[in-house]
Amino acid sequence: MNIPTMPSSHTSSKISLQQEFPLLDSIAYLNHAAVSPWPSRTVDAVTTFSHENATQGSKHYLQWVNTETTLRKQLQQLINADSINEIALLKNTSEALSVVAFGLPWQAGDNIVSVKGEFPSNRVVWQALKPKGVELRLADVNSANPEQDLLALVDKHTRLITVSSVQYASGFQLDLARIGAFCKKNDILFCVDAIQTIGALQFDVQAIQADFVMADGHKWMLGPEGLALFYCRAELLEKLALHQYGWHMTDTFTDYDNNNWQPVDTARRFECGSPNMLGIHALSASLSLLLAFGMKNVEARILENTRYLFDHINNAKQLILLSNMNEGRYSGIVSFRHRTVDNDRLFSLLTENDVMCAQRGGGIRFSPHFYTPREKILHALGIAMQAR
Ligand SMILES: Cc1ncc(COP(=O)(O)O)c(C=O)c1O
């Protein structure tokens, strides 16, 4: 099988992707936009952590805290944050979005601008502000000029623009730098659900001038569910009202008897209690693989896979590509449908033939990662093309 290798110039070129992903021997895993498999090193990290807990309890807790700091640094590197003080470790994307939505001081008549077709995490939370008199305005992301249509919804009552960096069903990428620049110029907050980008494509919070960014680790970051990155730009940390309190978010958090505490002035203020140490060990291990391979290389491989899928789908008369092929608009997600076979049947056929993928947005969604060999993608395409 043609399994991509680590770039030869890289010091970690001895990493075997076959060993890291034993599932390569069996299934065609094209479902990283849903829930990803763990690399072997993550399995090892969890096993070691479990064994340590069983045999020594928390004897080495300080080392666990070091892993927690390592994870914050890895996440900082992945998104080019200024400092780890801008990074909180929360439960999931939805929780981070809720911290923003219910932390900002809204006034009746304010509005939020977003696009139609967002994953519900990035819709429901804003709709929940309706009782406060806050309106959610949605532009059509499938229009000829989605950024222009999005920005046309902005008026003097717009307080925040919120979008996914990559649309979960189609893989479409909005021009985040353009939206971020507009927000900056017009004093509007910019919130980005980046779960379909981080770990797949290079991402730079400073280049896009984002104020808030969130992403759970279980998709392209190859980690477990239930541990998410929340980035909050330093100047905004104290602008979000807190709704959860506990020992871990104070400035005196190791001094248990201190009654004279304040919320700490870093993003730890959003982490009320004990951290998810198991998840931290797992996610840190997963990210070490992506960072060793290099995000530039990861992105290049993923976009090559996407173009490979585009070519084959476009050449197959029976398949219709649903994703946008324009440069800068595509990502790791490719959606298509069959001209005559309905999606449920096509999905069953793929699943029966060991292809892990998803049904989203009226089509079949393939989302291979950087390590996915061409043979597996071709196998999946073959099933789709031969479907009756
Ligand atoms: C764009 C987007 N946001 C958020 C989520 C998941 O949110 P959470 O981490 O809260 O489960 C998904 C999952 O499919 C998604 O595609």
The ligand as an SDF file (V2000), in Angstrom:
LIG
                    3D

 16 16  0  0  0  0  0  0  0  0999 V2000
  -18.2830   23.1950   12.3750 C   0  0  0  0  0  0  0  0  0  0  0  0
  -18.5030   22.3570   13.6040 C   0  0  0  0  0  0  0  0  0  0  0  0
  -18.5590   22.9420   14.8050 N   0  0  0  0  0  0  0  0  0  0  0  0
  -18.7040   22.2150   15.9350 C   0  0  0  0  0  0  0  0  0  0  0  0
  -18.8240   20.8380   15.8970 C   0  0  0  0  0  0  0  0  0  0  0  0
  -18.9450   20.0230   17.1470 C   0  0  0  0  0  0  0  0  0  0  0  0
  -19.0860   20.8060   18.2860 O   0  0  0  0  0  0  0  0  0  0  0  0
  -18.7080   20.2520   19.7070 P   0  0  0  0  0  0  0  0  0  0  0  0
  -17.2070   20.2630   19.8320 O   0  0  0  0  0  0  0  0  0  0  0  0
  -19.3500   21.1730   20.6490 O   0  0  0  0  0  0  0  0  0  0  0  0
  -19.2550   18.8630   19.8100 O   0  0  0  0  0  0  0  0  0  0  0  0
  -18.8030   20.1880   14.6600 C   0  0  0  0  0  0  0  0  0  0  0  0
  -18.9660   18.7140   14.5890 C   0  0  0  0  0  0  0  0  0  0  0  0
  -19.3190   18.1320   13.6000 O   0  0  0  0  0  0  0  0  0  0  0  0
  -18.6180   20.9640   13.4950 C   0  0  0  0  0  0  0  0  0  0  0  0
  -18.5380   20.3830   12.2910 O   0  0  0  0  0  0  0  0  0  0  0  0
  1  2  1  0
  2  3  1  0
  2 15  2  0
  3  4  2  0
  4  5  1  0
  5  6  1  0
  5 12  2  0
  6  7  1  0
  7  8  1  0
  8  9  2  0
  8 10  1  0
  8 11  1  0
 12 13  1  0
 12 15  1  0
 13 14  2  0
 15 16  1  0
M  END
$$$$
